[in-house]
Amino acid sequence: MINLLARFMLCFLLANAYAATAAAELATTASTAAKSHPDQSGFHILDTGQEAFLYRAAMIDAAQSTIDAQYYIWNSDTSGVYLARRLLLAADRGVQVRVVLDDINLGGRDDVLALFAAHPNIDIRVYNPAPVRDGFGKWLSFLGDFDRLNRRMHNKSFIVDGAIGIIGGRNIGDEYFDEHATLNFRDRDVMAVGPIVDGFSANFEAFWESEWSRPVAELASEAASEAEYASRVAEARAQASDTAGLKLALPMGQDAGLEILAERIDKLVWAEADFIFEPPFTDPDEFPEELTAAAKALADAVRASESEVLIESAYFILDEAALANIRELNADPLRIAVLTNSLASNDVVPNHAGYARWRPEVLEHGFELFELRPDAEACTVWVAYEEFCADGDIGLHSKTAVFDRKVLYVGSFNANLRAMYLNGETVLLIRSPELAAEVAASIETGMTRANSWQVELDEDGDLQWQGQTQTLSSEPDTDWWLRTKAWMISLLPIEDYL
């Protein structure tokens, strides 16, 4: 018995010593790179879903100390389950895994998440949960507590060992990683090392410690038995290296993960940057009158621009106050060009309806508007798998702006009123002409007529859509019912909640 206990303690000590060494290796790689760039952080734009998936997988396998993940959506599809199982293996080797998820998209998964969180090294919290946990009753509960439940955590962040992080627009799911069979999103996020990662962690801690974040075990219908836990976890471990159904070849193991990350860290672009986030709300009964921190940062950057603002946003919804600011900008020689979803490519019809309501007035005030085609030719550049583009559709999910080709704004912030007033959001403001030019070129590719329709007003003041070979007078690639539904929704004054 004594020998068995001694062997167990030796294995425990060796495992923890190995974890500390590996964690130091990743942290040392990042900090060594940062020493040559005082007051700057290193950045890499993740411009395809394939890259975004690859680096998240590598970060999980390289982690040996901590993993902090914060997401609006984490789907239980092929890619989402794969990353969750890799988190389990990380926890098995001593990594402390913390995950905070917004409640709006959990969809009755409390019990399976609670089972996952029963691991001694895994902790999961749910942000701003509804009192009814599943089905139609969950949505009915919004009627009784609308002001609180309307405040959502839209953040997307992934931080490993406090040394490297990813911030941007992507949730966790097949359609964000070029893995979906019929619909993939054009999206963008940023991998970073250096002092900026401390801001990522501060944002995570604010939501983790919020009174509105509750341990998932408190929400589950019943606790799993020890036998069920052992069986389900053993099954997940056994399948954790199974990549069936995934197109991308992924790194597995600490050495492979570290190798990929070290190679990328050596090629980062270094620049000064600010990280902006909106802390959790405190008063659930108060509708906020002030813009969120991310919205203020965007407004300030627009006001400071001298020649050009390029915006790429899945949703683009304004109100009277925003239009008043537009009128002020009209006096300046400032180009403002916006790439957003068309009705055909938009995954949320009410959001398109909210945008369409103000579209004519936005055009009257000098904006250039481009709406993404679901059959965009650049699909073969944006999505890593050419065979998908033959039959699949592309949608826009990125949230990015470029100012005077000198400053880059990228994060979870859509240019809509929900992001401006209600949601928790995270944004990077990077002062790098190199990265700004890179993203500007990408946005302008999306604005070409092979990839989007340019929306204009004709001589009678009516909308028209300019394509490659034709001019249309109604929403392209849509049927009468979809157009009618969008028009009916546009009559409702619901922009504040879109």
Secondary structure, DSSP 8 states (H G I E B T S, - for coil): -HHHHHHHHHHHHHHHHHHHHHHHHHHHHHHHHHHTSTT-EEEEEE-SHHHHHHHHHHHHHH-SSEEEEEES-B-SSHHHHHHHHHHHHHHHTT-EEEEEEEGGG--S-HHHHHHHHTSTTEEEEEES--SS-SHHHHHHHHHHSHHHHT--B--EEEEETTTEEEEES--BSGGGTT--SSEEEE--EEEEESTHHHHHHHHHHHHHSSTTEEEGGGTSSS---HHHHHHHHHHHHHTTT--TT-SS----SHHHHHHHHHHHHTT-EEEEEEEEE----S-TT----S--HHHHHHHHHHHH-SSEEEEEES-B---HHHHHHHHHHTTS--EEEEEEE-TTT-S-HHHHHHHHHHHHHHHHTT-EEEEE-TT-TTHHHHSS-HHHHHH-EEEE--EEEEETTTEEEEES--BSHIIIIISB-EEEEEE-HHHHHHHHHHHHHHHSTTTEEEEEE-TTS-EEEE-SS-EESS-TT--HHHHHHHHHHHTS--GGG-
